[in-house]
Amino acid sequence: MSKYDYLVVGAGLFGAVFAHEAALHQKRVKVIEKRDHVAGNIYTKEIAGIQVHQYGAHIFHTSDKQIWDYVQQFATFNRYTNSPMANYQGKMYNLPFNMNTFSELWGVRTPAEAQRKIESQRASLNLVGTPRNLEEQAISLVGTDIYEKLIKGYTEKQWGQRAKDLPAFIIRRLPVRYTFDNNYFNDTYQGIPIGGYTQIVEKMLANDLIDVETGVDFFDHKTEYLREYPKVIFSGMIDQYFDYQLGELAYRSLRFETEELPVANYQGNAVVNYTDAATPFTRIIEHKHFEFGKGAADRTIITREYPQAWQRGDEPYYPVNNVENNALYKAYAALAKHEQNVIFGGRLGQYRYFDMHQVIHAALVVARRELD
């Protein structure tokens, strides 16, 4: 018999929250992680005094005070506000789309002028009924100019498909504001943990009832794990768990190209999106700006982010939640119900794009249902 009550597969945010809560309930937990570090995709590493987001930019934001209070147990957050910029063929625009963007594009000064401009461009779409794809959705929101310059190229690079072939819902939550406000999120709470994200997961797992082992792949000993542990919390790919027996779910992967430069300030902003189709990467992250220039005074760290097609063995960063894949996921979820001693969770286990606060909430829901 196992000396543990739970095996948690994956030391990312979902697995760490569950393990932390289980230990508070006096449960013994073994956590295994195939990477050589904990914290999953929110992992940060200090280089030249700069907290580098190893797997892309992560900005914590939520309007749920309980989640905000929960994460404050593990780190002190700064007041960072997400205000990305867009570079289209060398010209800079504010994101999200707001009066600064409209003024730079069209020279307008009032919300009424901007609205009239967008309305006139919407009319060219001749849309009848609900937008059927991402292109129609985008034009109905912001008109043709913004779609062509700031959405189309970026989105098609990100997803590897024509905008006309992508579902409309991908862009429905896109902020559009008729104010001079560059804050991307509408959430009540927002910030970056001072000292990086890795500490959060390390503190969650810092309990004598939790044992953590990195560099361990669940699938190397899947049969033994399922036999030896009373309960498994699985945060990996649900289709891989079932040996892809119903077919592969679609994902998008990413390649990161990180570079240390001998300058104090490379681009003046933490995130700059490159929205033209010709530039092969989607954005450049300058990590020191997440902590207001903290780190080496004469150096900076930048990361270029290249979307790429996913194939087995690659890291699956984004689920492709179109109609076909969602139907396939439901079929896998039906199989999962028969795995009585396995709980599937997280972005990959539930095949859903989660923000960090949503991952924490989902893990707490599972923990309370399982432990209370």
VEXDREN-2710 file (C-alpha; in Angstrom, 1 decimal):
% VEXDREN-2710
k/r/px/py/pz
1/MET/0.0/0.0/0.0
2/SER/1.2/3.5/-0.8
3/LYS/2.2/5.7/2.1
4/TYR/0.6/8.6/0.2
5/ASP/-3.0/9.6/-0.1
6/TYR/-2.6/11.4/-3.4
7/LEU/-0.3/11.4/-6.4
8/VAL/-0.3/14.8/-8.1
9/VAL/0.9/14.7/-11.7
10/GLY/2.3/18.1/-12.6
11/ALA/3.9/20.8/-10.3
12/GLY/2.2/23.7/-12.0
13/LEU/-0.3/26.0/-10.4
14/PHE/-3.2/23.5/-10.5
15/GLY/-1.2/20.7/-9.0
16/ALA/0.5/22.9/-6.4
17/VAL/-2.8/24.4/-5.1
18/PHE/-4.3/21.0/-4.7
19/ALA/-1.3/19.5/-3.0
20/HIS/-1.1/22.5/-0.6
21/GLU/-4.8/22.2/0.3
22/ALA/-4.5/18.4/0.7
23/ALA/-1.5/18.8/3.1
24/LEU/-3.5/21.3/5.2
25/HIS/-6.0/18.5/5.6
26/GLN/-3.2/16.2/6.8
27/LYS/-3.0/14.2/3.6
28/ARG/0.3/12.8/2.4
29/VAL/1.0/13.9/-1.2
30/LYS/3.6/12.9/-3.8
31/VAL/4.1/15.4/-6.6
32/ILE/5.8/14.4/-9.8
33/GLU/6.9/16.8/-12.6
34/LYS/8.4/15.9/-15.9
35/ARG/10.3/19.2/-16.2
36/ASP/13.4/19.9/-14.1
37/HIS/11.7/22.6/-12.0
38/VAL/8.3/23.3/-10.4
39/ALA/5.8/26.1/-11.3
40/GLY/5.0/24.9/-14.8
41/ASN/4.5/27.6/-17.3
42/ILE/4.6/30.4/-14.7
43/TYR/8.2/29.5/-13.8
44/THR/10.5/32.5/-13.5
45/LYS/14.3/32.5/-13.2
46/GLU/16.5/35.3/-12.0
47/ILE/19.1/36.4/-14.6
48/ALA/21.2/39.6/-14.0
49/GLY/18.8/40.5/-11.2
50/ILE/15.8/40.3/-13.5
51/GLN/13.0/37.8/-13.1
52/VAL/12.7/36.2/-16.5
53/HIS/9.3/34.6/-17.4
54/GLN/10.7/31.5/-19.0
55/TYR/7.4/30.5/-20.8
56/GLY/6.0/33.8/-21.8
57/ALA/4.5/36.8/-20.0
58/HIS/2.3/36.1/-17.1
59/ILE/0.3/39.0/-15.4
60/PHE/-1.9/38.1/-12.5
61/HIS/-5.3/39.6/-12.6
62/THR/-8.7/38.9/-11.0
63/SER/-11.8/40.5/-9.7
64/ASP/-12.3/37.7/-7.2
65/LYS/-11.2/39.0/-3.8
66/GLN/-11.0/35.5/-2.4
67/ILE/-8.6/34.4/-5.1
68/TRP/-6.5/37.6/-4.7
69/ASP/-6.3/37.1/-0.9
70/TYR/-5.4/33.5/-1.4
71/VAL/-2.4/34.2/-3.7
72/GLN/-1.2/37.0/-1.4
73/GLN/-0.3/34.3/1.1
74/PHE/2.6/33.3/-1.1
75/ALA/4.0/36.5/-2.5
76/THR/3.8/40.3/-2.3
77/PHE/2.6/41.8/-5.5
78/ASN/3.6/45.0/-7.1
79/ARG/1.2/47.4/-8.9
80/TYR/2.2/46.4/-12.5
81/THR/-0.6/47.3/-15.0
82/ASN/-0.7/45.4/-18.3
83/SER/-0.4/48.0/-21.1
84/PRO/1.0/46.2/-24.1
85/MET/2.0/48.0/-27.3
86/ALA/1.6/47.0/-30.9
87/ASN/4.3/47.4/-33.6
88/TYR/2.8/47.4/-37.1
89/GLN/5.6/47.8/-39.7
90/GLY/7.5/50.1/-37.3
91/LYS/4.6/52.2/-36.2
92/MET/3.5/52.0/-32.6
93/TYR/-0.1/51.7/-31.3
94/ASN/-1.6/51.3/-27.8
95/LEU/-3.4/48.1/-26.8
96/PRO/-6.1/47.4/-25.9
97/PHE/-7.9/49.4/-28.6
98/ASN/-8.7/52.7/-27.0
99/MET/-8.8/56.4/-27.8
100/ASN/-5.0/56.5/-27.9
101/THR/-5.1/53.9/-30.7
102/PHE/-7.9/55.6/-32.6
103/SER/-6.2/59.0/-32.3
104/GLU/-2.9/57.6/-33.7
105/LEU/-4.7/55.8/-36.5
106/TRP/-7.2/58.4/-37.6
107/GLY/-6.3/61.7/-35.9
108/VAL/-9.7/61.6/-34.0
109/ARG/-9.9/63.4/-30.6
110/THR/-13.4/62.5/-29.2
111/PRO/-15.2/59.2/-28.6
112/ALA/-18.0/60.2/-30.9
113/GLU/-15.5/60.7/-33.8
114/ALA/-14.0/57.3/-33.2
115/GLN/-17.3/55.6/-33.0
116/ARG/-18.4/57.2/-36.3
117/LYS/-15.2/56.0/-37.9
118/ILE/-15.7/52.4/-36.7
119/GLU/-19.4/52.4/-37.6
120/SER/-18.6/53.4/-41.2
121/GLN/-16.0/50.6/-41.5
122/ARG/-18.4/48.1/-39.9
123/ALA/-20.9/48.9/-42.6
124/SER/-18.6/47.6/-45.3
125/LEU/-18.9/44.1/-43.8
126/ASN/-22.6/43.9/-44.7
127/LEU/-23.0/41.5/-41.7
128/VAL/-26.3/39.9/-41.3
129/GLY/-26.8/38.1/-37.9
130/THR/-24.1/36.9/-35.6
131/PRO/-20.4/37.0/-36.8
132/ARG/-19.5/33.6/-38.2
133/ASN/-15.8/33.7/-37.8
134/LEU/-13.0/35.7/-36.2
135/GLU/-12.6/38.1/-39.1
136/GLU/-16.3/39.1/-39.0
137/GLN/-16.2/39.3/-35.2
138/ALA/-13.1/41.6/-35.3
139/ILE/-14.5/43.9/-38.0
140/SER/-17.8/44.2/-36.2
141/LEU/-16.0/45.3/-33.0
142/VAL/-13.3/47.7/-34.4
143/GLY/-13.7/48.1/-38.1
144/THR/-11.4/47.2/-41.0
145/ASP/-8.3/49.4/-40.3
146/ILE/-7.6/48.0/-36.9
147/TYR/-8.5/44.5/-38.0
148/GLU/-6.0/44.7/-41.0
149/LYS/-3.2/46.3/-39.0
150/LEU/-3.4/45.1/-35.5
151/ILE/-5.4/41.8/-35.5
152/LYS/-5.2/39.8/-38.7
153/GLY/-1.5/39.2/-39.0
154/TYR/-0.9/38.6/-35.3
155/THR/-3.9/36.2/-34.9
156/GLU/-3.0/34.2/-38.0
157/LYS/0.6/33.8/-36.7
158/GLN/-0.7/32.8/-33.3
159/TRP/-3.1/30.1/-34.5
160/GLY/-1.5/29.1/-37.8
161/GLN/-4.8/29.5/-39.6
162/ARG/-6.6/32.2/-41.6
163/ALA/-8.7/34.5/-39.5
164/LYS/-11.7/33.5/-41.7
165/ASP/-11.3/29.9/-40.5
166/LEU/-11.0/30.7/-36.8
167/PRO/-14.1/30.7/-34.5
168/ALA/-15.5/34.1/-33.5
169/PHE/-15.3/33.5/-29.8
170/ILE/-11.5/33.7/-29.7
171/ILE/-11.7/37.5/-30.0
172/ARG/-15.0/38.3/-28.2
173/ARG/-13.3/39.2/-25.0
174/LEU/-11.0/41.7/-26.7
175/PRO/-11.2/45.0/-24.8
176/VAL/-12.4/48.0/-26.8
177/ARG/-12.6/51.3/-24.9
178/TYR/-13.6/54.8/-25.9
179/THR/-11.3/56.3/-23.2
180/PHE/-7.6/57.1/-23.1
181/ASP/-7.0/54.1/-20.8
182/ASN/-4.2/51.7/-21.7
183/ASN/-4.9/49.2/-19.0
184/TYR/-5.6/45.9/-20.8
185/PHE/-7.6/44.3/-18.0
186/ASN/-10.8/45.4/-16.4
187/ASP/-10.2/43.4/-13.3
188/THR/-10.2/44.9/-9.8
189/TYR/-6.8/43.3/-8.8
190/GLN/-3.6/43.1/-10.9
191/GLY/0.1/42.8/-10.4
192/ILE/3.3/40.8/-10.6
193/PRO/4.8/39.0/-7.6
194/ILE/7.9/40.8/-6.5
195/GLY/10.7/38.2/-6.9
196/GLY/8.9/36.2/-9.5
197/TYR/6.3/33.4/-9.7
198/THR/8.4/30.4/-8.8
199/GLN/8.3/31.3/-5.1
200/ILE/4.5/31.0/-5.1
201/VAL/4.6/27.3/-6.1
202/GLU/7.6/26.6/-3.9
203/LYS/5.8/27.9/-0.9
204/MET/2.6/26.0/-1.7
205/LEU/4.7/22.8/-1.8
206/ALA/6.8/23.6/1.3
207/ASN/5.1/21.2/3.7
208/ASP/6.5/18.1/5.4
209/LEU/3.5/16.1/4.1
210/ILE/4.4/16.9/0.4
211/ASP/7.2/15.2/-1.4
212/VAL/8.2/16.6/-4.8
213/GLU/10.2/14.9/-7.5
214/THR/11.1/16.6/-10.8
215/GLY/12.4/15.1/-14.0
216/VAL/9.8/12.3/-13.7
217/ASP/7.4/11.4/-16.5
218/PHE/4.1/9.9/-15.4
219/PHE/3.8/7.9/-18.6
220/ASP/7.1/6.0/-18.0
221/HIS/5.3/4.2/-15.1
222/LYS/1.7/4.9/-15.6
223/THR/0.4/1.4/-14.8
224/GLU/2.4/1.3/-11.5
225/TYR/1.3/4.7/-10.4
226/LEU/-2.4/3.9/-11.0
227/ARG/-2.0/0.7/-9.1
228/GLU/0.0/2.0/-6.2
229/TYR/-1.7/5.4/-5.4
230/PRO/-5.2/5.6/-3.9
231/LYS/-6.0/8.8/-5.9
232/VAL/-4.3/10.6/-8.8
233/ILE/-4.7/14.3/-9.6
234/PHE/-3.7/14.5/-13.3
235/SER/-3.0/17.9/-14.9
236/GLY/-1.4/16.7/-18.1
237/MET/-3.0/16.2/-21.5
238/ILE/-6.2/14.2/-21.3
239/ASP/-5.9/12.7/-24.7
240/GLN/-2.4/11.5/-23.9
241/TYR/-3.6/9.9/-20.7
242/PHE/-5.9/7.8/-22.9
243/ASP/-3.1/7.0/-25.4
244/TYR/-4.9/9.2/-28.0
245/GLN/-7.4/6.3/-28.5
246/LEU/-10.1/8.7/-29.8
247/GLY/-7.6/10.8/-31.8
248/GLU/-5.4/13.8/-31.0
249/LEU/-6.7/17.0/-29.6
250/ALA/-5.2/20.1/-31.4
251/TYR/-2.8/22.4/-29.6
252/ARG/-0.6/25.3/-30.4
253/SER/3.0/25.3/-29.2
254/LEU/5.6/28.1/-28.7
255/ARG/9.3/28.5/-29.2
256/PHE/11.1/31.1/-27.0
257/GLU/14.3/32.9/-28.1
258/THR/15.8/34.7/-25.1
259/GLU/18.7/37.1/-25.3
260/GLU/20.7/39.2/-22.9
261/LEU/21.5/42.6/-24.3
262/PRO/24.1/45.2/-23.1
263/VAL/21.6/48.0/-22.9
264/ALA/19.5/49.4/-20.0
265/ASN/16.2/49.6/-21.8
266/TYR/15.5/47.8/-25.2
267/GLN/11.9/48.6/-26.0
268/GLY/10.5/50.7/-23.2
269/ASN/7.6/48.3/-22.4
270/ALA/7.3/44.8/-21.0
271/VAL/5.3/43.5/-24.0
272/VAL/5.3/44.7/-27.6
273/ASN/3.2/42.7/-30.1
274/TYR/4.4/42.5/-33.7
275/THR/1.1/42.5/-35.7
276/ASP/2.3/42.3/-39.3
277/ALA/2.3/39.0/-41.0
278/ALA/6.0/39.3/-42.2
279/THR/7.6/39.3/-38.7
280/PRO/7.9/35.7/-37.7
281/PHE/7.4/36.2/-34.0
282/THR/4.3/37.5/-32.3
283/ARG/5.8/39.6/-29.5
284/ILE/8.9/40.6/-27.7
285/ILE/8.9/40.6/-23.9
286/GLU/11.4/42.7/-22.0
287/HIS/11.3/41.2/-18.5
288/LYS/12.7/43.9/-16.3
289/HIS/9.7/46.2/-17.0
290/PHE/7.5/43.8/-15.1
291/GLU/9.3/45.0/-12.0
292/PHE/9.8/48.6/-13.1
293/GLY/13.4/48.3/-14.3
294/LYS/14.7/46.3/-11.4
295/GLY/17.9/44.4/-12.1
296/ALA/21.2/45.1/-13.8
297/ALA/21.4/48.8/-14.7
298/ASP/23.4/48.1/-17.9
299/ARG/21.7/45.0/-19.1
300/THR/18.3/43.7/-20.1
301/ILE/16.7/40.4/-21.0
302/ILE/14.3/40.0/-24.0
303/THR/12.4/37.1/-25.3
304/ARG/10.9/36.7/-28.8
305/GLU/7.9/34.4/-28.9
306/TYR/7.4/32.2/-32.0
307/PRO/4.1/30.3/-32.3
308/GLN/4.4/26.9/-34.0
309/ALA/2.4/23.8/-34.9
310/TRP/2.2/21.2/-32.1
311/GLN/3.2/17.6/-32.5
312/ARG/3.7/14.9/-30.0
313/GLY/6.7/15.6/-27.8
314/ASP/6.2/19.4/-28.0
315/GLU/4.9/21.5/-25.1
316/PRO/1.1/22.1/-25.7
317/TYR/0.6/25.8/-24.7
318/TYR/-2.9/26.6/-26.1
319/PRO/-5.8/24.2/-26.7
320/VAL/-7.5/24.9/-30.1
321/ASN/-11.1/25.1/-28.8
322/ASN/-13.0/24.9/-32.1
323/VAL/-16.2/22.9/-32.6
324/GLU/-14.4/19.8/-33.7
325/ASN/-11.9/19.7/-30.9
326/ASN/-14.4/20.6/-28.2
327/ALA/-16.5/17.6/-29.4
328/LEU/-13.5/15.3/-29.2
329/TYR/-12.7/16.6/-25.7
330/LYS/-16.2/15.8/-24.5
331/ALA/-15.7/12.2/-25.7
332/TYR/-12.5/12.1/-23.7
333/ALA/-14.3/13.6/-20.7
334/ALA/-16.8/10.9/-20.9
335/LEU/-14.0/8.3/-20.7
336/ALA/-12.5/10.2/-17.8
337/LYS/-15.7/9.7/-15.7
338/HIS/-14.9/5.9/-15.7
339/GLU/-11.5/6.6/-14.2
340/GLN/-12.8/6.4/-10.6
341/ASN/-9.5/7.2/-8.9
342/VAL/-8.3/9.9/-11.3
343/ILE/-9.2/13.6/-11.2
344/PHE/-8.4/15.6/-14.4
345/GLY/-7.7/19.3/-14.0
346/GLY/-5.9/22.3/-15.3
347/ARG/-5.6/23.7/-18.8
348/LEU/-4.6/20.4/-20.4
349/GLY/-6.6/18.1/-18.2
350/GLN/-9.8/20.1/-19.0
351/TYR/-8.7/21.2/-22.5
352/ARG/-9.5/24.9/-21.8
353/TYR/-7.6/28.1/-21.8
354/PHE/-7.4/29.2/-18.2
355/ASP/-5.9/32.4/-16.8
356/MET/-3.9/32.0/-13.6
357/HIS/-6.8/33.0/-11.3
358/GLN/-9.1/30.6/-13.0
359/VAL/-6.6/27.7/-12.5
360/ILE/-6.4/28.5/-8.8
361/HIS/-10.2/28.7/-8.6
362/ALA/-10.6/25.4/-10.4
363/ALA/-8.0/23.7/-8.2
364/LEU/-9.7/25.0/-5.0
365/VAL/-13.1/23.7/-6.2
366/VAL/-11.6/20.2/-6.8
367/ALA/-9.8/20.3/-3.4
368/ARG/-12.9/21.4/-1.5
369/ARG/-15.1/18.8/-3.2
370/GLU/-12.4/16.1/-2.5
371/LEU/-11.3/17.1/1.0
372/ASP/-14.1/18.7/2.9
END
